[in-house]
Amino acid sequence: MRVEVVTSFSHLGYLVYGHKCLQSYAKHWPFPLKVYLDTPMRMNGVQTRLTRAIPKWLETSIYLPTHNSQAEKPYSYLWNARRYAVKPFIWHDAAKRLGSGVLAWIDADTVTNTHVPSGIFHEMLGDADVAYLGRGEMHPENGCVVFRVPEALPLLTWCRKAYTTHKYRIWPDGWTDCHVLRRGLEAVKKVRSRDLTSCAHAGEWNSSIDAFGLSPLAPYVIHLKGNRQKREGRLITPEERAAEAAAAEALLLAKQEAAKQKAVYADV
């Protein structure tokens, strides 16, 4: 069965993290990679396709919002439909062009450290038509999603249509591709789904928990979420984060003490 992997990034994204993804992918993956781009870029060893060539994307994207003025945090990433809606359009376009086989999406802010076995996506799917990184009651993590084609096409069509018809506007928790996939899985019951990670975490899920790191891809691939990890091309350890937080707190206390001393001298 044919397997194809797709990803996407902007020109800036390529400079910051995408080039690391491509270099490590070429070294360790057994499947062809197709990269969807907003602007033409010359790349060796991968197929490319412009997002403007995707049916209905351009005429839909110009009306997608970047924020939600009614939300408590209007400019949270949760409401940036214009940024995240392209994923379901890419999924649908790539699946239609593939015709039959397995289609896998991998975020471009990933680095592959070791050889990935050729059976990985078939193992992830099992008997299902879509395999995803669930996070309990939260929306899923879409750093990797695997689709069996053409069986998953009804789900992919639903997800794309959620944006073309502006169905997403009524959702109270977010307008990203992750929210679209969750509601698509709930709505299109005939597409068999497999949650790979919800049971891998015993407590309550939140956005700081790395579902990708609990997935079957974890032994091979790391997902560099956050600007610093993307820039440095590595995971920031909990110990580093704790040390940085302690240093920041110490600096804040020092500044507060200095301000107090300044006030004392000013009163003398």
PEBELVEN-V203146 format. One record per residue. N is the residue number from 1. D_CENTER is the distance of its C-alpha to the mean C-alpha in Angstrom with 2 decimals. Layout:
{{N/D_CENTER} {N/D_CENTER}}
This chain:
{{1/25.52} {2/23.50} {3/19.94} {4/17.58} {5/14.16} {6/12.25} {7/9.79} {8/10.21} {9/11.11} {10/13.98} {11/17.22} {12/16.59} {13/13.17} {14/15.23} {15/17.85} {16/15.85} {17/13.48} {18/13.23} {19/16.79} {20/16.24} {21/13.61} {22/16.20} {23/19.10} {24/17.96} {25/16.74} {26/20.21} {27/21.91} {28/20.48} {29/19.05} {30/21.59} {31/19.82} {32/19.75} {33/16.68} {34/16.28} {35/14.57} {36/14.32} {37/15.71} {38/16.93} {39/20.03} {40/22.01} {41/21.68} {42/23.72} {43/22.04} {44/23.91} {45/23.10} {46/20.20} {47/20.45} {48/19.11} {49/19.05} {50/19.00} {51/16.92} {52/20.27} {53/21.62} {54/19.44} {55/21.89} {56/21.67} {57/18.70} {58/20.90} {59/23.19} {60/20.46} {61/18.35} {62/21.48} {63/21.95} {64/18.51} {65/18.75} {66/17.04} {67/18.48} {68/20.50} {69/24.01} {70/24.86} {71/22.29} {72/23.33} {73/20.74} {74/20.64} {75/18.39} {76/15.63} {77/12.06} {78/12.40} {79/14.81} {80/13.43} {81/13.40} {82/14.33} {83/11.25} {84/8.68} {85/11.28} {86/11.31} {87/8.70} {88/11.34} {89/14.00} {90/12.84} {91/12.63} {92/16.06} {93/17.56} {94/16.73} {95/18.04} {96/21.14} {97/21.84} {98/21.44} {99/23.86} {100/23.99} {101/22.14} {102/18.75} {103/15.58} {104/12.44} {105/9.01} {106/7.70} {107/5.28} {108/8.32} {109/8.33} {110/9.76} {111/13.52} {112/15.61} {113/18.82} {114/20.91} {115/21.76} {116/19.59} {117/22.04} {118/22.41} {119/22.39} {120/19.02} {121/17.38} {122/20.72} {123/20.93} {124/17.54} {125/18.65} {126/22.22} {127/23.97} {128/20.97} {129/19.54} {130/15.88} {131/14.35} {132/11.34} {133/10.36} {134/12.47} {135/13.32} {136/16.81} {137/17.66} {138/14.38} {139/11.61} {140/9.49} {141/6.38} {142/4.37} {143/3.75} {144/7.04} {145/9.20} {146/12.83} {147/15.37} {148/19.13} {149/20.61} {150/22.65} {151/22.56} {152/19.04} {153/19.98} {154/21.28} {155/17.94} {156/16.18} {157/19.12} {158/18.89} {159/15.28} {160/16.30} {161/19.56} {162/18.11} {163/17.41} {164/20.56} {165/22.74} {166/21.10} {167/21.00} {168/18.02} {169/20.56} {170/22.25} {171/19.39} {172/20.20} {173/17.04} {174/14.37} {175/13.52} {176/9.75} {177/8.31} {178/7.95} {179/11.61} {180/12.59} {181/11.68} {182/13.55} {183/16.47} {184/16.57} {185/16.98} {186/19.71} {187/21.39} {188/21.55} {189/23.36} {190/24.71} {191/21.41} {192/21.44} {193/18.31} {194/17.76} {195/15.93} {196/15.47} {197/14.97} {198/16.47} {199/19.85} {200/18.86} {201/19.08} {202/22.52} {203/22.18} {204/20.44} {205/16.66} {206/15.19} {207/12.06} {208/13.70} {209/13.79} {210/11.56} {211/10.95} {212/9.72} {213/13.08} {214/14.90} {215/13.83} {216/16.12} {217/14.15} {218/14.95} {219/18.34} {220/17.08} {221/13.69} {222/12.41} {223/9.00} {224/10.12} {225/8.60} {226/11.17} {227/13.46} {228/16.09} {229/14.25} {230/12.85} {231/16.49} {232/18.16} {233/16.09} {234/16.59} {235/15.85} {236/18.04} {237/20.25} {238/21.30} {239/24.77} {240/23.78} {241/22.08} {242/25.23} {243/27.52} {244/25.88} {245/26.08} {246/29.72} {247/30.53} {248/29.13} {249/31.22} {250/34.27} {251/33.94} {252/33.78} {253/36.87} {254/38.68} {255/38.10} {256/39.35} {257/42.39} {258/43.12} {259/43.01} {260/45.46} {261/47.81} {262/47.76} {263/48.71} {264/51.53} {265/52.98} {266/52.77} {267/54.92} {268/57.58}}
